[in-house]
Amino acid sequence: MINRIANNWHWMRIVRLGIGGYGLVQGLMYSENLMIGIGAFFLIQGIFNFGCSSCSTNNCEIKPTKNETQKLDT
């Protein structure tokens, strides 16, 4: 888990961290539970690098099956 936090910092991760921090603080200041939840969600995504839009890790990439790669090679 420490490796997930310490590595792969990129611009989208920093943006999520900023949006999450801002949303969480605003939600706490105005006692808006929905905003606290949304802010916490983005903050956790930024800290732990979760989410589909991780630029450097391609978490949403669908790898071709063995049969599909054989068709492409021939």
HELIX and SHEET records of a PDB file:
HELIX    1   1 ILE A    2  ALA A    6  1                                   5    
HELIX    2   2 TRP A   11  TYR A   30  1                                  20    
HELIX    3   3 ASN A   33  PHE A   48  1                                  16    
HELIX    4   4 LYS A   66  ASP A   73  1                                   8    
END                                                                             
